[in-house]
Amino acid sequence: MQTTAKKVCYFCSNKINYVDYKDSQTLRRFMSPHAKILSHARTGTCPKHQRMVTIALKRARHMALLPFVAS
């Protein structure tokens, strides 16, 4: 049986209180290669920051900073 270490929230560990939609490089860490939003189980973000990441990604897509679909 293999144990998996619990992932630590990127935003909590770096003391980031607000997820900015204009920071596209940071937001790309939370997207799959097909431009889908990754779950908190894959990224290790806490529920509070996962909600903020989701809203920021959707805003960045709407402002054309990130793609809706990767080709």
N, C-alpha and C positions, 0 to 999 in steps of 0.2 A: 504494500500500500504506500502510495506516494503522497506526501503532504505538500500543500501549496501555501506559500507565504502570502499573507494578506497584503494587498497593495495599499499604498498610502496615497491619499488625495494630493495631487500636484499643487492645488491652490492652497490647501491648508498648510502644507509643508513649506511653501514659499511665502506664506502670509499675504496672499492676494485676496482682497475682499470683493473685488468687482471684476467680472469677466468682460473685457472690452471687445465689442464686435469688430473694431478696426484692427485688432491685432490678429491678422490672418495666419501668421506663422504659428502662433500658439494654438489657434483653433484647429489647424490642420492635424495636430496631434490627436484630436478627438474625432477624426473622420477616417473611414475606411478608404482603401484605394478607389472604391466605386463611389465615393463622396457621400456615403451614408454615415449617420451619427452613430458612434460606437456606444455600447451600453456601459453602465458603471462597473459591471463585472469585468469587462475587458480593460477599461482605463483605470479603475480604482478610485474614481472620484466619489466624494460623499454625496448624498442626495441633494443637499442644498446647492452645491456647486454644479452638479449634473443638470439641474434645472436651469441654472444660469448659463451653462455651456450650450444647452439646447436653444434657448432664446437668442443667445449671441450668434450661434451658427445660422439660425433662421434669418436674423437681421442682416448678417453679412451676405447671405445668399440673395436677399432682396435688394441689397445695395450693390450687387454684382462684384463683391470682393471675393466670394467663393462660388464655385460652380454648384448647380443643382444636381447635375449628373456628370460623372467623369466618362470620357469616351475612350 
